[in-house]
Amino acid sequence: MPLGPWRKKKQSTKEHLVDNEEVSGGHAGAGGAGSLAKAAVNGAGLPPPPANLRPKLVFHTQLAHGSPTGRIEGFGNVKELYGKIAEAFNISPPEILFCTLNTHKIDMEKLLGGQIGLEDFIFAHIKGQKKEVEVYKSEDALGLTITDNGAGYAFIKRIKEGSVVDSVKVISVGDHVQCINGHNIVGTRHYEVARMLKELPKDKTFTLKLVEPMKAFEMLEPRSKGSKPATENKIGTGRGTLRLRSKGPATVEEEPTEFEEKAVKKVDDLLESYMGIRDTELAATMVEVGRDKKNPDEFAMALDETLGDFAFPDEFVFDVWGAIGDAKQGRF
């Protein structure tokens, strides 16, 4: 449909193609440095492939707080990956909060999303200490950026310096948001959690139940506010990446081009600015959808078709369209 003020989309049976997961009633991770979502767009309705047709790739993994090295293979999406890691270390899959690539630290720029470099080492961060904190919302914005892990856990990706949450020192980057004012939000997508937090009334106190990642002794250090995105901060040292998706087979793809990396980074920045989330898989899908469209209306209609009933503000769609055009022209 053409653009109009705050377009309302019809209900769709399609799942949101965001962050490579299927969460009933509610979806993860922001991910690598921008591989595109061609197969995620074209193969969204396919059933998971049989095990004998999945890429025969072996990855090495450890628990981030310390463990022997395990070997995993035969997974096609993020949930299956968590299942394989859990099996390797004899833990329950819901114990895994998120994974980072090539570092055991809680580094949000190395967060595993929808792609894994063929030579990447996977570190799984599991549940640690639970904590409950009261926060007085003195400003409209809390200063949080939310993402999720691909299996139903929303967590804090960034804390803005000088913000309301920055003054609450017990809250840290990497903390899983389990409950808001006693309401369990496990299984709720990151953009819904961001909306809930934004809609909390100003000048009122609210309660968060959080679960922090388990830390090894040497990881106990001042909390991080989350590093800022950087185009030079690439994930993956292999010659290609394994692309995971919620439906359809995992595929091995080439490393992203310079255009793809720049465009995805810019769209991810716009997602944070407009919606309070970071989601490189969603950004990559939008870039792929828009790269061959001739005008904003055509782009908006393609987004409606590809992303189901995910409603974006018109101003956001125009800005994304402009960002893709700037990347094509090398204006970043």
C-alpha positions in Angstrom: 0.0 0.0 0.0 1.2 3.6 -0.5 2.7 5.4 2.4 0.3 7.3 4.7 0.3 8.6 8.3 1.2 5.6 10.5 0.1 2.9 8.2 -2.0 0.2 9.8 -1.4 -3.2 8.3 -3.8 -6.1 8.0 -3.1 -9.1 10.2 -0.8 -11.6 8.5 -0.1 -15.2 9.2 3.6 -14.6 8.4 6.0 -14.5 11.2 8.2 -11.5 11.7 11.5 -12.1 10.0 13.5 -10.7 12.8 16.6 -12.1 14.5 16.2 -15.7 13.3 13.8 -17.2 15.8 10.3 -18.4 16.4 8.9 -17.3 19.7 5.3 -18.2 20.4 3.4 -15.1 21.4 6.2 -12.8 21.0 12.1 -13.2 19.0 17.2 -12.2 19.4 19.9 -11.3 18.9 21.2 -8.8 17.0 24.0 -10.4 15.2 27.0 -10.3 12.9 28.1 -7.4 10.7 25.4 -7.4 8.1 25.0 -10.5 5.9 21.9 -10.0 3.8 18.6 -11.9 4.1 18.0 -13.2 0.6 17.0 -16.6 1.6 15.2 -15.3 4.7 12.9 -13.3 2.4 12.5 -16.0 -0.3 12.4 -19.1 2.0 10.4 -17.8 4.9 7.6 -20.3 4.6 9.8 -23.4 4.1 9.8 -26.1 6.8 13.1 -26.9 8.6 15.3 -29.1 6.3 16.0 -32.7 7.3 19.2 -33.2 9.2 21.0 -34.9 6.3 20.5 -31.8 4.1 21.9 -29.3 6.6 25.4 -27.9 6.1 28.0 -30.4 7.5 29.9 -27.8 9.5 31.5 -28.2 12.9 32.0 -25.3 15.3 33.9 -25.1 18.6 32.2 -23.7 21.7 32.7 -23.0 25.4 30.7 -21.7 28.2 31.7 -18.0 28.6 32.4 -18.3 32.3 34.7 -21.2 31.8 34.4 -24.8 30.5 36.2 -27.4 28.3 35.8 -26.9 24.6 32.9 -28.7 22.9 32.1 -29.4 19.3 28.7 -28.8 17.8 27.1 -29.4 14.3 23.8 -30.1 12.6 21.8 -27.0 13.6 19.7 -24.8 11.3 18.5 -22.0 13.5 19.3 -20.3 16.8 17.0 -22.5 18.9 18.7 -25.6 17.5 22.1 -24.1 18.1 21.2 -23.5 21.8 20.0 -27.1 22.0 23.3 -28.4 20.6 25.3 -26.3 23.0 23.2 -27.4 25.9 23.7 -31.0 24.9 27.4 -30.6 24.7 27.6 -29.2 28.3 24.8 -31.2 29.8 22.7 -28.1 30.7 19.1 -27.1 29.8 18.7 -24.9 26.7 16.7 -22.3 28.6 19.8 -21.7 30.7 21.5 -20.0 27.7 21.0 -16.2 27.6 22.9 -15.4 24.5 26.2 -16.2 22.6 29.1 -14.1 21.6 31.6 -14.9 18.8 35.4 -15.1 19.4 35.2 -13.6 22.9 34.1 -14.8 26.3 33.3 -11.2 27.4 29.9 -9.6 27.3 30.7 -7.7 24.2 27.5 -6.6 22.4 29.3 -6.0 19.2 30.3 -9.6 19.0 26.8 -10.9 19.7 25.6 -13.9 17.7 22.6 -13.2 15.7 21.7 -14.8 12.3 25.2 -15.5 11.0 28.3 -17.3 12.1 31.7 -17.0 10.4 32.9 -20.5 9.3 35.9 -20.2 11.6 34.1 -18.4 14.5 34.4 -19.7 18.1 31.1 -19.6 20.0 30.9 -18.6 23.6 27.6 -19.3 25.4 26.6 -17.0 28.3 24.3 -18.8 30.8 22.0 -17.5 33.6 23.8 -16.2 36.6 22.5 -14.1 39.5 18.9 -13.0 39.7 18.2 -9.4 40.9 15.2 -7.2 41.5 15.5 -3.4 41.3 13.1 -0.5 41.7 13.6 2.4 39.2 12.2 5.9 39.5 11.3 7.1 36.0 12.3 10.7 36.2 12.5 11.2 32.4 10.4 10.0 29.5 13.4 8.0 28.1 15.1 5.4 30.3 18.2 5.2 28.1 18.0 1.5 27.3 18.5 -0.3 24.0 16.9 -3.7 24.0 17.6 -6.8 21.9 16.8 -10.5 22.2 18.5 -13.8 21.9 16.4 -15.6 19.3 14.8 -17.9 21.8 12.5 -15.7 23.9 14.8 -13.7 26.1 15.0 -9.9 25.8 18.1 -8.3 27.3 19.9 -5.0 27.6 22.3 -4.2 24.7 23.2 -0.6 25.6 22.8 1.9 28.5 23.0 5.5 27.5 25.5 7.5 29.6 23.8 9.9 32.0 20.4 8.3 31.5 17.9 7.2 34.1 19.1 3.6 34.0 22.7 4.7 34.0 22.2 6.0 37.6 21.0 2.5 38.7 24.3 0.8 39.1 23.0 -2.7 39.6 21.6 -2.8 36.0 24.2 -3.8 33.4 24.5 -4.5 29.7 23.7 -8.2 29.1 21.1 -8.4 31.8 18.0 -10.4 30.7 14.7 -8.6 31.5 12.5 -11.2 33.0 9.7 -9.2 34.5 8.4 -5.6 34.4 6.2 -4.7 37.4 5.6 -8.4 38.1 4.6 -9.2 34.5 6.6 -12.0 33.1 7.8 -11.0 29.6 9.8 -14.2 28.6 8.9 -14.9 25.0 8.1 -11.3 24.2 10.0 -9.7 21.3 12.5 -7.0 21.9 10.4 -4.2 20.2 7.5 -5.1 22.5 9.6 -4.9 25.6 11.0 -1.5 24.4 7.5 -0.3 23.9 6.4 -1.5 27.4 9.3 0.4 29.0 8.6 3.5 27.0 5.0 3.5 28.0 5.7 3.3 31.8 4.4 6.5 33.4 6.8 9.3 34.1 7.5 10.3 37.8 6.5 6.8 38.9 8.6 3.9 40.3 8.6 0.5 38.5 10.2 -2.8 39.3 12.4 -4.9 37.1 13.4 -8.5 37.6 16.7 -9.2 35.9 19.0 -12.2 35.3 22.7 -11.4 34.7 25.0 -13.6 32.7 27.2 -15.9 34.9 30.7 -14.4 35.2 34.0 -16.0 35.7 36.2 -14.4 38.4 38.4 -12.6 35.9 35.2 -11.1 34.2 34.1 -9.3 37.4 34.7 -5.7 36.4 32.8 -2.4 36.2 29.7 -2.8 34.1 29.8 -1.9 30.5 27.5 0.6 28.9 27.7 -1.3 25.6 30.1 -0.4 22.9 29.0 1.7 20.0 28.6 0.1 16.6 31.6 0.4 14.4 31.9 -0.7 10.8 35.4 -1.9 11.4 34.3 -4.2 14.1 33.5 -7.3 12.0 32.5 -10.7 13.2 33.9 -13.7 11.6 37.3 -14.6 10.3 36.2 -17.3 7.8 35.8 -16.9 4.1 32.0 -17.1 4.5 29.2 -17.3 7.0 26.6 -19.8 8.1 23.3 -18.0 7.8 20.6 -19.1 10.3 16.9 -18.4 10.0 13.7 -19.3 11.7 12.3 -21.2 8.7 14.1 -22.7 5.7 17.5 -24.2 5.6 20.7 -22.7 6.9 23.0 -21.7 4.1 26.6 -20.8 3.6 26.9 -17.3 2.2 29.7 -15.0 1.0 31.0 -12.2 3.3 28.9 -9.1 3.1 30.0 -6.4 0.6 31.0 -2.9 1.7 27.6 -1.6 0.6 25.8 -4.2 2.6 27.8 -3.5 5.8 27.3 0.3 5.6 23.6 0.1 4.7 22.8 -2.5 7.5 24.7 -0.4 10.1 22.8 2.7 9.2 19.4 1.0 9.2 20.3 -0.7 12.6 21.1 2.8 13.9 17.7 4.0 12.7 16.0 1.1 14.4 17.6 2.1 17.7 16.7 5.8 17.2 13.0 5.2 16.3 12.2 2.0 18.2 14.9 1.5 21.0 16.1 -1.8 19.6 19.1 -3.1 17.7 18.6 -5.9 15.3 21.0 -6.5 12.5 19.0 -9.3 11.0 15.9 -7.1 10.7 18.2 -4.4 9.2 19.7 -6.8 6.7 16.3 -7.9 5.6 15.1 -4.3 5.1 18.3 -3.6 3.0 17.7 -6.6 0.9 14.1 -5.7 0.3 14.9 -2.2 -0.6 18.0 -2.6 -2.8 16.1 -2.9 -6.1 13.0 -0.8 -5.4 12.5 2.3 -7.4 10.7 4.6 -4.9 9.6 4.7 -1.3 6.0 3.6 -2.0 7.3 0.4 -3.7 9.7 -0.1 -0.8 6.9 0.3 1.7 4.7 -2.2 -0.1 7.6 -4.7 -0.2 8.1 -4.3 3.6 4.4 -5.0 4.2 4.7 -8.2 2.2 8.0 -9.4 3.7 7.5 -8.4 7.3 3.9 -9.3 7.8 2.0 -7.0 10.2 5.1 -5.3 11.5 4.0 -1.6 11.3 6.7 1.0 10.8 6.2 4.8 11.0 6.3 6.5 7.6 9.1 8.7 8.6 11.2 5.7 9.6 10.5 4.0 6.2 11.5 7.2 4.3 14.8 7.4 6.4 15.6 3.7 5.7 14.9 4.2 2.0 17.3 7.2 2.1 19.9 5.3 3.9 19.9 2.5 1.4 20.2 5.0 -1.4 23.1 6.8 0.3 24.9 3.4 0.7 24.4 2.7 -3.0 26.0 6.0 -3.9 28.8 5.6 -1.4 27.8 8.7 0.6 28.6 7.2 4.0 
